[in-house]
Amino acid sequence: MKVSFPSRRMFTLAAVAAAAFTLAGPAPAADPVTVGILIPGSKSDKGWMESGYDGLVAAQKEFGDKVKVQMIENINYADMEQALTNLASKNKLVIGVGGQTQAAVLKVSKRFPNTKFSIVGGNKGEDLANVAGYDVKQAEIAFVAGAAAAMLSKNGAVSYVGGMEIPSIVNAGKEFGNGAKYINPKIKYFENYTGDFDNVAKSKEATLAAIAQGADVHYHILNLGLRGMEQAAKEKGTKIVGSYTDRCGSDPLYPAYSITGVGYQVQYAIGEAVKGTWKAGYKPFGLAMGPKASDMVVCGATPEMKSKLEAIKKDIQSGKIKVLEG
């Protein structure tokens, strides 16, 4: 029996055909972008942290298996650097939710030059090649929130409770008062700081003190401390202008919401990393970035209220109304 072997030429052609078939087949899936996110407070605080978490959930829904997420939440300030180090050692992008993460991010990022870091609520600071700071421009929308609160107040008195007494929180409080006075120059304004975003008892005490002086609409930059404000408002029949996310219709305690785009910035950071367009440096968001980044919503607003608030937003963007930074 004669056995035939393929010629060298036939073997070569077969190999080329096989290679061509391999190249024409489906490309292997790219490795997912690994994302580590630090949410210092509770992801269910009805405030800044929950908004950040909502943005993470939205990004996971949008990008699916293109991202793989590791999250750390509810940690003490003393443990922040260690938590960020843990995330940076395992992920391509690390996100700190809140300006209170900035100092630790700037420190840890120097030890991980190949890892990207984004700070949601960051401000202009040290310029590092692997750090992006996203400024929500909270003072802008706080001014608009003050205007809305003045329109909603029946007593001609409004109040603000902030957590830590740091520049961005203080500036937002000042602009909330300025916005209220823009609508009603004679309005009474009460401002207080608890020194802790999560202290329920202190925020309740501060809100009750303002109510005792006539305040019937309140604004805040708090995390879990918001529960204390809610308790005070429910007991005394007053109202709260909510922060961060539009939840109109979910709770009669809230007749309006300011939107500060915390979740939008989380989703933005992840999207930029997935698309390969992530950039370091300071980036302002605020009203100029549109309603997902910054907006004011009064539930069931009259046409007149809507018109006034839209005019105020335009005047802030044009510079006719000047507000503090941060």
Buried (B, 14 or more C-beta within 10 A) or exposed (E): EEEEEEEEEEEEEEEEEEEEEEEEEEEEEEEBBBBBBBBBBBBEBBBBBBBBBBBBBBBBEEBEEBBBBBBBBBBEEEEBBEBBBBBBEEBBBBBBBBBBBBBBBBBBBEEBEEBBBBBBBBBEBEEBEBBBBBBBBBBBBBBBBBBBBBBBBEBBBBBBBBBBEEEBBBBBBBBBBBBBBBBBEEBBBBBBBBEBBBBBEBBBBBBBBBBEEBBBBBBBBBBBBBBBBBBBBEEBEBBBBBBBBBEBEEEEBBBBBBBBBBBBBBBBBBBBBBEEEBEBEBBBBBBEBEBBBBBBBBBEBEEEBEEBBEEBBEBBBEEEBEBBBB
